[in-house]
Amino acid sequence: MKINSCYLRDDLSRAWADQPVFDLVAKLDGEIFRSKEGRRTLRFALNNHSYFLKYHAGVGWLEIFKNLLALRLPIISARNEWQAIQFLQQHGLDTMTLAAYGERGWNPARRQSFVITDDLTETMSLEWLGEQWQQRPPSYASKQALIHKLADISRIMHRNGMNHRDYYLCHFLLDESFAQTNEFTVDTPVYLIDLHRAQLRKQTPERWIIKDLGSLYFSASRVPLTRRDKLRFMKIYSGLPLRQLLNTQQRFWQQVQQRADALLAE
């Protein structure tokens, strides 16, 4: 099967020298997080370093047709993930660090691919933010800094042609010390992960922007946000003065709200 692309960082290149990389990756053992529909996600250790692997063995034509009939784009390769990581890095956004990736085969149903990243250790998900802030409200500065950060990430991503398609708080990671300190500044790294469904274009269609922002707003439904907090996010995301924002983008933000409400109703 012809290799379309393959990259190994120096540490893995040395460890796997002269070995058939695709065969080796297919047999890696570790802590399995997913094994379904031709995909495996696992954590493995090598030379005292922790890595994350996403391996695609080929989804088969049945899975491809099932997705197409449901009007969904099938995920047939790990290429989405490594290209999205590269995109975020190019635009100065924190995400996973690539250690290796590869793809072989032209048949979309049998294409084999993988992406390996460094394990983001000692991190926590923002999924727990609502519970944490209901029990321990943050300082005014920390709350505004985090809102600013998430609005910035969203704006940069969307304005440069990427939408995430799984844009929920659980896919943002930050240092686990946040669980104790509850302190956040605009310089605190926030890592955007789980990029296998991301789409890259020259320009992001508005309907996909609405889906992303509505999903993010839905996932923050348990976070105690004031109207002023929401307006601050909207202002930073749009880059517009508040008066102009309310005059020109009211319909757009209503659609974001409707998307969030629909997810809440499910």
DOLOKOL-542576 format. One line per 3 residues: number of its first residue (from 1); their letters; for each residue x, z, y of N, C-alpha, C. Coordinates in nm, 2 decimals. Layout:
N
NUM = a = X Z Y X Z Y X Z Y | ...;
% end
This chain:
266
1 = mki = 0.09 0.00 -0.12 0.00 0.00 0.00 0.09 0.00 0.12 | 0.06 -0.09 0.22 0.15 -0.11 0.33 0.14 0.01 0.43 | 0.25 0.06 0.48 0.25 0.17 0.58 0.23 0.11 0.72;
4 = nsc = 0.12 0.15 0.78 0.09 0.10 0.92 0.18 0.17 1.02 | 0.19 0.30 1.00 0.27 0.38 1.10 0.31 0.51 1.03 | 0.43 0.57 1.07 0.47 0.69 1.01 0.57 0.76 1.11;
7 = ylr = 0.55 0.88 1.13 0.65 0.96 1.22 0.67 1.10 1.16 | 0.80 1.14 1.15 0.83 1.27 1.11 0.93 1.33 1.21 | 0.89 1.45 1.26 0.98 1.52 1.35 1.11 1.56 1.27;
10 = ddl = 1.22 1.59 1.34 1.35 1.61 1.27 1.34 1.72 1.16 | 1.26 1.83 1.19 1.26 1.94 1.09 1.20 1.89 0.96 | 1.09 1.81 0.96 1.03 1.76 0.84 1.10 1.64 0.79;
13 = sra = 1.17 1.56 0.87 1.25 1.45 0.82 1.36 1.50 0.74 | 1.42 1.61 0.78 1.53 1.67 0.70 1.48 1.73 0.57 | 1.37 1.80 0.58 1.32 1.87 0.46 1.27 1.77 0.36;
16 = wad = 1.22 1.66 0.40 1.16 1.56 0.31 1.24 1.43 0.29 | 1.37 1.44 0.32 1.45 1.32 0.32 1.45 1.25 0.18 | 1.43 1.12 0.19 1.43 1.03 0.07 1.32 1.06 -0.03;
19 = qpv = 1.21 1.13 0.02 1.09 1.15 -0.07 0.98 1.06 -0.02 | 0.89 1.02 -0.11 0.77 0.94 -0.07 0.67 1.02 0.01 | 0.67 1.01 0.14 0.60 1.10 0.23 0.45 1.11 0.20;
22 = fdl = 0.39 1.00 0.18 0.24 1.00 0.16 0.21 1.07 0.03 | 0.29 1.04 -0.07 0.26 1.11 -0.20 0.28 1.26 -0.19 | 0.39 1.30 -0.12 0.42 1.44 -0.10 0.31 1.51 -0.02;
25 = vak = 0.27 1.45 0.09 0.16 1.51 0.17 0.03 1.53 0.10 | 0.00 1.43 0.01 -0.13 1.43 -0.06 -0.13 1.55 -0.16 | -0.01 1.60 -0.20 0.00 1.71 -0.30 0.03 1.84 -0.24;
28 = ldg = 0.04 1.85 -0.11 0.08 1.98 -0.05 -0.03 2.09 -0.08 | 0.02 2.21 -0.10 -0.06 2.32 -0.13 -0.06 2.42 -0.01 | -0.16 2.49 0.01 -0.16 2.59 0.12 -0.30 2.65 0.13;
31 = eif = -0.33 2.72 0.24 -0.46 2.78 0.26 -0.55 2.67 0.31 | -0.65 2.64 0.22 -0.74 2.53 0.25 -0.86 2.58 0.34 | -0.88 2.50 0.44 -0.99 2.53 0.54 -1.11 2.43 0.52;
34 = rsk = -1.08 2.31 0.46 -1.18 2.21 0.44 -1.13 2.11 0.33 | -1.22 2.08 0.24 -1.19 1.98 0.14 -1.33 1.91 0.11 | -1.35 1.80 0.18 -1.48 1.74 0.17 -1.47 1.60 0.23;
37 = egr = -1.55 1.50 0.17 -1.56 1.37 0.22 -1.42 1.30 0.23 | -1.34 1.32 0.13 -1.21 1.26 0.14 -1.11 1.32 0.23 | -1.14 1.43 0.29 -1.05 1.50 0.39 -1.01 1.64 0.34;
40 = rtl = -0.89 1.68 0.36 -0.84 1.81 0.34 -0.77 1.86 0.46 | -0.81 1.99 0.50 -0.74 2.06 0.61 -0.68 2.19 0.55 | -0.55 2.20 0.57 -0.49 2.32 0.52 -0.37 2.37 0.60;
43 = rfa = -0.34 2.50 0.59 -0.22 2.55 0.65 -0.11 2.57 0.54 | 0.01 2.52 0.57 0.12 2.54 0.47 0.25 2.58 0.54 | 0.33 2.64 0.46 0.46 2.69 0.52 0.58 2.62 0.46;
46 = lnn = 0.68 2.59 0.54 0.80 2.52 0.49 0.92 2.57 0.57 | 1.02 2.62 0.50 1.14 2.68 0.57 1.10 2.78 0.68 | 1.01 2.87 0.64 0.97 2.98 0.73 0.90 2.94 0.85;
49 = hsy = 0.84 2.82 0.85 0.76 2.77 0.96 0.62 2.73 0.91 | 0.52 2.76 1.00 0.38 2.74 0.96 0.33 2.61 1.02 | 0.26 2.53 0.94 0.21 2.40 0.99 0.06 2.39 0.95;
52 = flk = -0.01 2.29 1.02 -0.14 2.26 0.98 -0.14 2.11 0.94 | -0.21 2.08 0.83 -0.22 1.94 0.78 -0.36 1.90 0.78 | -0.39 1.78 0.83 -0.52 1.71 0.80 -0.49 1.58 0.73;
55 = yha = -0.54 1.58 0.61 -0.51 1.46 0.52 -0.64 1.39 0.49 | -0.64 1.25 0.51 -0.75 1.17 0.48 -0.71 1.08 0.36 | -0.79 1.09 0.25 -0.76 1.02 0.13 -0.83 0.88 0.12;
58 = gvg = -0.92 0.86 0.22 -1.01 0.74 0.21 -1.15 0.79 0.18 | -1.24 0.75 0.27 -1.38 0.81 0.26 -1.47 0.73 0.17 | -1.43 0.61 0.14 -1.52 0.52 0.05 -1.63 0.45 0.13;
61 = wle = -1.67 0.34 0.08 -1.77 0.26 0.15 -1.91 0.33 0.17 | -1.94 0.41 0.07 -2.07 0.48 0.07 -2.08 0.57 0.20 | -1.97 0.65 0.22 -1.97 0.74 0.34 -1.97 0.66 0.47;
64 = ifk = -1.90 0.55 0.47 -1.89 0.46 0.59 -2.03 0.41 0.62 | -2.10 0.35 0.52 -2.24 0.30 0.54 -2.33 0.41 0.58 | -2.32 0.53 0.52 -2.41 0.64 0.55 -2.40 0.68 0.70;
67 = nll = -2.28 0.68 0.75 -2.26 0.71 0.89 -2.31 0.60 0.98 | -2.29 0.48 0.95 -2.33 0.36 1.03 -2.48 0.36 1.03 | -2.55 0.39 0.92 -2.70 0.38 0.92 -2.75 0.50 1.00;
70 = alr = -2.68 0.61 1.02 -2.72 0.72 1.10 -2.67 0.70 1.25 | -2.62 0.58 1.28 -2.57 0.55 1.41 -2.46 0.64 1.45 | -2.37 0.67 1.36 -2.25 0.75 1.38 -2.13 0.67 1.35;
73 = lpi = -2.02 0.69 1.43 -1.90 0.62 1.40 -1.83 0.70 1.29 | -1.80 0.64 1.17 -1.73 0.71 1.06 -1.59 0.74 1.10 | -1.54 0.86 1.06 -1.40 0.90 1.08 -1.32 0.85 0.95;
76 = isa = -1.24 0.75 0.97 -1.18 0.69 0.85 -1.02 0.71 0.85 | -0.97 0.78 0.96 -0.83 0.80 0.96 -0.80 0.92 1.05 | -0.68 0.97 1.03 -0.63 1.08 1.12 -0.57 1.03 1.25;
79 = rne = -0.57 0.89 1.26 -0.51 0.83 1.38 -0.58 0.88 1.51 | -0.72 0.90 1.50 -0.79 0.96 1.61 -0.72 1.09 1.67 | -0.69 1.17 1.57 -0.64 1.30 1.61 -0.50 1.29 1.68;
82 = wqa = -0.41 1.22 1.62 -0.28 1.22 1.68 -0.27 1.14 1.81 | -0.36 1.04 1.82 -0.37 0.97 1.95 -0.43 1.06 2.06 | -0.53 1.14 2.02 -0.59 1.23 2.12 -0.49 1.34 2.16;
85 = iqf = -0.41 1.39 2.07 -0.30 1.49 2.10 -0.21 1.43 2.20 | -0.16 1.30 2.17 -0.07 1.24 2.26 -0.13 1.21 2.40 | -0.26 1.18 2.40 -0.33 1.16 2.53 -0.33 1.29 2.61;
88 = lqq = -0.37 1.40 2.55 -0.38 1.53 2.62 -0.24 1.57 2.67 | -0.14 1.55 2.59 0.00 1.58 2.64 0.04 1.50 2.75 | 0.01 1.37 2.75 0.04 1.28 2.86 -0.02 1.32 2.99;
91 = hgl = -0.14 1.38 2.98 -0.21 1.42 3.10 -0.19 1.57 3.13 | -0.09 1.63 3.07 -0.06 1.77 3.11 -0.15 1.88 3.06 | -0.23 1.85 2.95 -0.32 1.95 2.90 -0.26 2.01 2.77;
94 = dtm = -0.29 2.14 2.75 -0.24 2.21 2.64 -0.32 2.17 2.51 | -0.25 2.15 2.40 -0.31 2.11 2.28 -0.21 2.14 2.17 | -0.24 2.09 2.05 -0.15 2.11 1.94 -0.02 2.03 1.96;
97 = tla = 0.09 2.07 1.88 0.21 2.00 1.89 0.23 1.92 1.76 | 0.26 1.79 1.78 0.27 1.70 1.66 0.40 1.73 1.59 | 0.39 1.74 1.46 0.51 1.75 1.38 0.53 1.62 1.29;
100 = ayg = 0.42 1.56 1.25 0.43 1.43 1.17 0.29 1.37 1.17 | 0.29 1.24 1.15 0.16 1.16 1.13 0.20 1.03 1.06 | 0.10 0.98 0.99 0.12 0.85 0.92 -0.01 0.79 0.88;
103 = erg = -0.01 0.66 0.85 -0.13 0.59 0.81 -0.08 0.47 0.72 | -0.15 0.45 0.61 -0.12 0.33 0.53 -0.25 0.27 0.47 | -0.24 0.13 0.46 -0.36 0.06 0.41 -0.45 0.00 0.51;
106 = wnp = -0.50 -0.12 0.49 -0.59 -0.19 0.58 -0.73 -0.17 0.55 | -0.76 -0.15 0.42 -0.90 -0.13 0.38 -0.96 0.00 0.44 | -1.06 0.00 0.53 -1.10 0.12 0.59 -1.16 0.22 0.49;
109 = arr = -1.21 0.18 0.38 -1.26 0.27 0.28 -1.16 0.35 0.20 | -1.04 0.29 0.19 -0.93 0.34 0.11 -0.81 0.38 0.19 | -0.82 0.37 0.32 -0.70 0.40 0.41 -0.66 0.55 0.39;
112 = qsf = -0.53 0.57 0.38 -0.47 0.70 0.36 -0.40 0.74 0.49 | -0.42 0.86 0.54 -0.35 0.90 0.67 -0.34 1.05 0.67 | -0.26 1.10 0.76 -0.24 1.24 0.78 -0.19 1.27 0.92;
115 = vit = -0.21 1.39 0.96 -0.15 1.44 1.08 -0.11 1.59 1.06 | 0.01 1.62 1.10 0.07 1.76 1.08 0.10 1.81 1.22 | 0.06 1.93 1.25 0.09 2.00 1.37 0.15 2.14 1.35;
118 = ddl = 0.22 2.19 1.45 0.26 2.33 1.44 0.14 2.42 1.44 | 0.14 2.52 1.36 0.03 2.62 1.35 0.03 2.70 1.48 | -0.09 2.70 1.55 -0.10 2.78 1.67 -0.12 2.93 1.63;
121 = tet = -0.02 3.00 1.61 -0.03 3.14 1.56 -0.06 3.23 1.68 | -0.11 3.35 1.64 -0.14 3.45 1.74 -0.23 3.41 1.85 | -0.33 3.33 1.82 -0.42 3.28 1.91 -0.56 3.32 1.87;
124 = msl = -0.65 3.32 1.97 -0.79 3.35 1.94 -0.88 3.24 2.00 | -1.00 3.22 1.95 -1.09 3.12 2.00 -1.18 3.18 2.11 | -1.21 3.09 2.21 -1.31 3.13 2.31 -1.45 3.15 2.26;
127 = ewl = -1.47 3.12 2.13 -1.61 3.14 2.08 -1.66 3.28 2.09 | -1.56 3.38 2.10 -1.60 3.52 2.11 -1.61 3.57 2.25 | -1.61 3.48 2.34 -1.61 3.52 2.48 -1.74 3.59 2.52;
130 = geq = -1.85 3.53 2.48 -1.98 3.59 2.52 -1.99 3.74 2.47 | -1.95 3.76 2.35 -1.96 3.90 2.29 -1.86 3.99 2.37 | -1.74 3.94 2.39 -1.64 4.02 2.46 -1.68 4.05 2.60;
133 = wqq = -1.73 3.96 2.68 -1.76 3.98 2.82 -1.89 4.06 2.83 | -1.98 4.06 2.73 -2.10 4.14 2.74 -2.06 4.29 2.72 | -1.96 4.31 2.64 -1.92 4.45 2.62 -1.82 4.50 2.72;
136 = rpp = -1.73 4.41 2.76 -1.62 4.44 2.86 -1.62 4.33 2.97 | -1.70 4.34 3.07 -1.69 4.24 3.18 -1.55 4.22 3.23 | -1.52 4.09 3.26 -1.38 4.06 3.31 -1.37 4.09 3.46;
139 = sya = -1.25 4.09 3.51 -1.24 4.10 3.66 -1.29 3.97 3.72 | -1.33 3.98 3.85 -1.37 3.86 3.92 -1.27 3.75 3.91 | -1.14 3.79 3.93 -1.03 3.69 3.93 -1.02 3.62 3.80;
142 = skq = -1.03 3.70 3.69 -1.01 3.64 3.55 -1.12 3.54 3.52 | -1.24 3.58 3.55 -1.36 3.50 3.53 -1.35 3.37 3.60 | -1.32 3.37 3.73 -1.31 3.25 3.81 -1.20 3.16 3.76;
145 = ali = -1.08 3.22 3.72 -0.97 3.15 3.67 -1.00 3.07 3.54 | -1.08 3.14 3.45 -1.11 3.07 3.33 -1.21 2.96 3.35 | -1.31 2.98 3.44 -1.40 2.87 3.48 -1.33 2.75 3.54;
148 = hkl = -1.23 2.78 3.63 -1.15 2.68 3.69 -1.08 2.60 3.59 | -1.02 2.67 3.49 -0.94 2.61 3.39 -1.02 2.51 3.30 | -1.14 2.56 3.25 -1.22 2.48 3.17 -1.27 2.36 3.25;
151 = adi = -1.31 2.38 3.37 -1.35 2.26 3.46 -1.24 2.16 3.48 | -1.12 2.21 3.50 -1.00 2.12 3.51 -0.98 2.04 3.39 | -0.98 2.10 3.27 -0.95 2.04 3.14 -1.06 1.93 3.13;
154 = sri = -1.18 1.96 3.15 -1.29 1.87 3.13 -1.28 1.75 3.22 | -1.25 1.78 3.35 -1.24 1.67 3.45 -1.12 1.57 3.42 | -1.01 1.63 3.39 -0.89 1.54 3.36 -0.92 1.46 3.23;
157 = mhr = -0.97 1.52 3.13 -1.00 1.45 3.01 -1.10 1.33 3.03 | -1.21 1.36 3.09 -1.31 1.26 3.11 -1.27 1.15 3.21 | -1.21 1.19 3.32 -1.17 1.09 3.42 -1.06 0.99 3.36;
160 = ngm = -0.99 1.03 3.26 -0.89 0.95 3.21 -0.93 0.88 3.08 | -1.05 0.89 3.04 -1.10 0.80 2.93 -1.12 0.87 2.80 | -1.12 1.00 2.79 -1.14 1.06 2.66 -1.26 1.15 2.66;
163 = nhr = -1.34 1.14 2.55 -1.44 1.24 2.53 -1.42 1.30 2.39 | -1.46 1.43 2.37 -1.42 1.51 2.26 -1.52 1.50 2.14 | -1.65 1.50 2.17 -1.75 1.49 2.07 -1.78 1.62 1.99;
166 = dyy = -1.69 1.72 2.01 -1.72 1.86 1.95 -1.68 1.96 2.05 | -1.73 1.94 2.17 -1.67 2.01 2.29 -1.74 2.15 2.30 | -1.70 2.24 2.22 -1.75 2.38 2.22 -1.64 2.48 2.25;
169 = lch = -1.68 2.60 2.29 -1.58 2.70 2.32 -1.49 2.74 2.20 | -1.55 2.72 2.08 -1.47 2.75 1.96 -1.35 2.66 1.94 | -1.34 2.55 2.01 -1.23 2.46 2.00 -1.13 2.47 2.11;
172 = fll = -1.14 2.59 2.18 -1.04 2.62 2.28 -0.97 2.75 2.23 | -0.84 2.75 2.23 -0.76 2.87 2.18 -0.67 2.92 2.29 | -0.66 3.05 2.30 -0.56 3.11 2.39 -0.50 3.23 2.32;
175 = des = -0.40 3.29 2.38 -0.32 3.40 2.32 -0.42 3.51 2.29 | -0.40 3.56 2.16 -0.49 3.67 2.12 -0.48 3.80 2.20 | -0.38 3.81 2.28 -0.37 3.93 2.36 -0.49 3.94 2.46;
178 = faq = -0.55 3.82 2.49 -0.67 3.82 2.57 -0.78 3.91 2.52 | -0.79 3.93 2.39 -0.89 4.02 2.34 -0.87 4.16 2.38 | -0.75 4.20 2.41 -0.72 4.34 2.46 -0.72 4.35 2.61;
181 = tne = -0.65 4.25 2.67 -0.63 4.26 2.82 -0.75 4.21 2.90 | -0.82 4.11 2.85 -0.93 4.05 2.92 -0.88 3.99 3.06 | -0.75 3.96 3.07 -0.69 3.91 3.19 -0.66 3.76 3.17;
184 = ftv = -0.69 3.68 3.27 -0.67 3.54 3.26 -0.63 3.49 3.40 | -0.53 3.40 3.40 -0.49 3.33 3.53 -0.49 3.18 3.51 | -0.48 3.11 3.62 -0.49 2.96 3.61 -0.37 2.91 3.53;
187 = dtp = -0.26 2.99 3.52 -0.14 2.95 3.45 -0.15 2.98 3.30 | -0.25 3.05 3.25 -0.26 3.09 3.11 -0.29 2.96 3.03 | -0.21 2.93 2.93 -0.24 2.81 2.84 -0.37 2.83 2.77;
190 = vyl = -0.45 2.72 2.77 -0.57 2.71 2.68 -0.56 2.58 2.60 | -0.55 2.59 2.47 -0.53 2.48 2.38 -0.65 2.42 2.33 | -0.67 2.29 2.36 -0.79 2.22 2.31 -0.75 2.16 2.17;
193 = idl = -0.84 2.19 2.07 -0.81 2.15 1.93 -0.92 2.07 1.87 | -0.91 2.04 1.74 -1.01 1.98 1.66 -1.05 1.84 1.72 | -0.96 1.75 1.72 -0.97 1.63 1.80 -1.01 1.51 1.71;
196 = hra = -1.04 1.53 1.58 -1.06 1.42 1.49 -1.17 1.32 1.53 | -1.27 1.37 1.61 -1.38 1.28 1.65 -1.36 1.23 1.79 | -1.25 1.26 1.86 -1.24 1.22 2.00 -1.24 1.07 2.01;
199 = qlr = -1.28 1.02 2.12 -1.28 0.88 2.15 -1.20 0.85 2.28 | -1.12 0.75 2.28 -1.04 0.71 2.39 -1.08 0.57 2.44 | -1.10 0.56 2.57 -1.13 0.43 2.63 -1.07 0.43 2.77;
202 = kqt = -1.08 0.31 2.83 -1.03 0.31 2.97 -1.12 0.39 3.06 | -1.25 0.40 3.03 -1.34 0.48 3.11 -1.44 0.54 3.02 | -1.47 0.67 3.04 -1.56 0.74 2.95 -1.71 0.71 2.99;
205 = per = -1.79 0.66 2.90 -1.93 0.64 2.94 -2.00 0.77 2.98 | -2.09 0.76 3.07 -2.16 0.88 3.12 -2.23 0.96 3.01 | -2.29 0.89 2.92 -2.37 0.96 2.82 -2.28 1.05 2.73;
208 = wii = -2.16 1.01 2.71 -2.07 1.09 2.63 -2.01 1.21 2.71 | -2.00 1.19 2.84 -1.96 1.30 2.93 -2.07 1.40 2.93 | -2.20 1.36 2.94 -2.31 1.45 2.93 -2.32 1.53 2.80;
211 = kdl = -2.29 1.46 2.69 -2.29 1.52 2.56 -2.18 1.63 2.55 | -2.06 1.60 2.60 -1.95 1.70 2.60 -1.99 1.82 2.69 | -2.03 1.79 2.81 -2.05 1.91 2.90 -2.17 1.99 2.86;
214 = gsl = -2.28 1.92 2.80 -2.39 1.99 2.75 -2.36 2.08 2.63 | -2.27 2.03 2.55 -2.22 2.11 2.43 -2.14 2.23 2.48 | -2.06 2.21 2.58 -1.98 2.32 2.63 -2.07 2.43 2.69;
217 = yfs = -2.17 2.38 2.77 -2.26 2.47 2.83 -2.34 2.55 2.73 | -2.39 2.48 2.62 -2.46 2.54 2.51 -2.38 2.65 2.45 | -2.25 2.62 2.42 -2.17 2.72 2.35 -2.14 2.84 2.44;
220 = asr = -2.16 2.83 2.57 -2.14 2.94 2.66 -2.27 3.01 2.69 | -2.37 2.99 2.60 -2.50 3.05 2.63 -2.50 3.20 2.63 | -2.41 3.26 2.55 -2.40 3.41 2.54 -2.31 3.47 2.64;
223 = vpl = -2.24 3.38 2.72 -2.15 3.43 2.82 -2.23 3.46 2.95 | -2.21 3.58 3.01 -2.29 3.62 3.12 -2.24 3.54 3.25 | -2.31 3.43 3.27 -2.27 3.34 3.39 -2.38 3.35 3.49;
226 = trr = -2.33 3.36 3.62 -2.43 3.36 3.73 -2.45 3.22 3.78 | -2.54 3.20 3.87 -2.56 3.06 3.92 -2.44 3.02 4.00 | -2.38 3.12 4.07 -2.25 3.08 4.14 -2.14 3.04 4.05;
229 = dkl = -2.13 3.10 3.93 -2.03 3.06 3.83 -2.05 2.91 3.79 | -2.18 2.88 3.77 -2.21 2.74 3.72 -2.18 2.64 3.84 | -2.22 2.68 3.96 -2.19 2.59 4.07 -2.04 2.57 4.09;
232 = rfm = -1.96 2.68 4.07 -1.82 2.67 4.08 -1.76 2.57 3.98 | -1.81 2.58 3.85 -1.76 2.48 3.75 -1.80 2.34 3.80 | -1.92 2.32 3.84 -1.97 2.18 3.88 -1.88 2.13 4.00;
235 = kiy = -1.85 2.22 4.09 -1.77 2.18 4.21 -1.63 2.14 4.17 | -1.57 2.22 4.09 -1.43 2.18 4.04 -1.43 2.06 3.96 | -1.53 2.05 3.87 -1.53 1.93 3.78 -1.55 1.80 3.86;
238 = sgl = -1.64 1.81 3.95 -1.68 1.68 4.03 -1.57 1.65 4.14 | -1.51 1.76 4.19 -1.42 1.74 4.30 -1.49 1.71 4.43 | -1.62 1.75 4.44 -1.70 1.72 4.56 -1.73 1.85 4.63;
241 = plr = -1.75 1.85 4.76 -1.80 1.96 4.83 -1.94 2.00 4.78 | -1.98 2.12 4.78 -2.10 2.17 4.71 -2.23 2.09 4.77 | -2.23 2.08 4.90 -2.35 2.01 4.96 -2.36 1.86 4.91;
244 = qll = -2.25 1.79 4.90 -2.25 1.65 4.85 -2.28 1.65 4.70 | -2.23 1.74 4.63 -2.26 1.75 4.49 -2.41 1.77 4.46 | -2.47 1.86 4.53 -2.62 1.88 4.51 -2.70 1.76 4.56;
247 = ntq = -2.65 1.69 4.65 -2.73 1.57 4.71 -2.71 1.45 4.62 | -2.60 1.43 4.55 -2.57 1.31 4.48 -2.56 1.32 4.33 | -2.55 1.44 4.28 -2.53 1.45 4.13 -2.64 1.54 4.06;
250 = qrf = -2.74 1.56 4.13 -2.84 1.65 4.08 -2.90 1.60 3.94 | -2.92 1.47 3.93 -2.98 1.42 3.81 -2.88 1.43 3.69 | -2.75 1.40 3.72 -2.65 1.42 3.62 -2.64 1.56 3.56;
253 = wqq = -2.64 1.66 3.65 -2.63 1.79 3.60 -2.76 1.84 3.53 | -2.87 1.78 3.57 -3.00 1.81 3.50 -2.99 1.76 3.36 | -2.93 1.64 3.34 -2.91 1.59 3.20 -2.82 1.68 3.12;
256 = vqq = -2.72 1.73 3.18 -2.63 1.82 3.11 -2.71 1.95 3.07 | -2.79 2.00 3.15 -2.88 2.11 3.12 -2.97 2.08 3.01 | -3.03 1.96 3.01 -3.12 1.92 2.91 -3.05 1.91 2.77;
259 = rad = -2.93 1.86 2.77 -2.85 1.85 2.65 -2.83 1.99 2.59 | -2.79 2.08 2.68 -2.77 2.22 2.63 -2.90 2.28 2.58 | -3.01 2.26 2.65 -3.13 2.32 2.61 -3.18 2.26 2.47;
262 = all = -3.15 2.13 2.45 -3.19 2.07 2.32 -3.11 2.13 2.21 | -2.98 2.16 2.23 -2.90 2.22 2.13 -2.94 2.37 2.10 | -2.98 2.44 2.20 -3.03 2.57 2.19 -3.16 2.58 2.11;
265 = ae = -3.24 2.47 2.12 -3.37 2.46 2.05 -3.36 2.43 1.91 | -3.24 2.38 1.86 -3.23 2.34 1.72 -3.23 2.45 1.63;
% end
